[in-house]
Amino acid sequence: MRGRSKEDKFPGFVATRMSGRDWYENATIYSLDIKTFNDSDGDGWGDFRGAIEKLDYLDELGVDAVWLRPFYPSPLRDNGYDVADYYGVDERLGTLAEFREFAATAHDRDIRVLTDLVFNHTSNHHEWFRRAREDPSSEYHDYYLWTSHVEDAHNRENIFPEYEDGVWSYDDVAGKHYFHQFYEHQPDLNVANPAVREELYDVLRFWLDQGADGFRIDAAHPMLMPKGHDATTLDETDLGDGIELFKEMRRVVAAEQSDAVLLAEADDEPERLDYYFGDGEAFHLQFNFVMNAHLTYAIGVQDTWPIRRAEEILPDVEGVGHWVNFLRNHDEWNLLKLPEETFEHAREFFGDDAGDSWIFERGHRLRLADLYAGDHDRIAMAHSLLFALPGTPALQSGDEIGMGSDLSLPEREAVRTPMQWDDSPNGGFSTADPENCYNPVIDEGEYAYDRINVAAQRDDPDSLLSRVRNLSAARDRCPEIAPVNYAPVDVDPKEVWVHRFDDGDTTLLCAHNFADEHREVVCGFDVDPDGVERIVGPGGYHVADGGVTLWLDDCEYVWLRGER
Ligand code: NOJ
């Protein structure tokens, strides 16, 4: 039996803005970290109470779902992706009751809550690992992967290559090496152990019960990678093909709440990405890393070919799952999906002069604003295209106001500075002494909080924030934005990207000028010239004789709807 839906559980919750489609197909997702969003008690750490205070802000922005990055008890050696207890809230961030209150308050605003679950590994502070290392005969020992003969064991490059040498580390309590694909303090879980799987399913049930509406499953690709001494893959076990693990997770969440979602972080090769949807029985959603690298690059270098290429190399997932598109996230901007020469170009073109932004041999620890030299017109146009493309748009907290990075912070913390709310001390994030803030607020240079903040942009109709808000509202008014209706349109010049959605008698045409100069474009638009509606965007147009002439100043965009 399928579980109750959100509407059944919370009367008054307006689940679907567009009938006949699943809620997540056109939702706007907003990624935030409780630690750096808003501090309510002045201790320098963001907290659930602080985030509750800002739910109206997210509502105004048109957010349909927040994705909360890890908030569980953790030694925080990987920003919380090193979980020490799946069932709690880090006490610096709040309590379980406050999580529930956050979820209930979000639901009052028709905002769903997705939490981040890290199932590939735990922290080495997790109780399971403590027991595993102390007692080889304990059932917890087999929750992890060990070898007593590391010289014969399968080894490969660590996912954090600059920081770790290979995938084995010695544990002097167990007297053996344990397997870890990420940092040495993140031992991989043995997901081929049925007892581990049952633990993970219980965690899913627990958080749904607390009010979560779905999960971002961290490191879904590494979960399926060959693991342990003999590099065993799940298909070599009697648990069946690897995807069965995610199919079972979907059955588990569906049994609890029929409209709960699973979102995969699976940065795998393009030709393998459809696998994670499990023919419509595993993940509902998947981050589109291929499009991310190409889209953000294309807009930065003012050329549209990378978007075409991304579309060509992506598998067709129609009917089995949905992409989540994004411009940046909280990690490095990973360039590995670009062709080799383009990768090298992106490394040079977008990097800082000192080469400090380059990390993990694959990307830049820079925010979107840094990549686009602080140009709000370019950032707004990038968001316009993000909202106009088929796929669910995901925003990165702070990008909607053009926040920058702090390269003096270690590693990826550079892009995880606190949210800049106003021009008061600490950007309104916290009343604590700056030295006590989880991360310092950016207080100098062009991205300093006295220049870049929510308060300064909120009521200015031309601000980046207002433009992003308008775009999110525009997306809500365009139910025709769907993969099945989508077609790119060939135009000249190559700096302008045009695509259309044909739905019944209606056509929505979206045009974006990547160039930093004016461009004029002519293309087919077979609609009634008298009934053309401008949905959003400042671009000029003239519709006549089955075509449209578009006049787009630098970084301008326009979405037009007409009847055929
Ligand atoms: C992906 C997360 O986005 C990243 O921040 C984390 O370090 C790794 N997974 C390991 O959990």
Residues whose N, C-alpha, C, O or C-beta is under 5 A from the ligand:
A	BS01	NOJ	D78 Y81 F182 D218 A219 D331
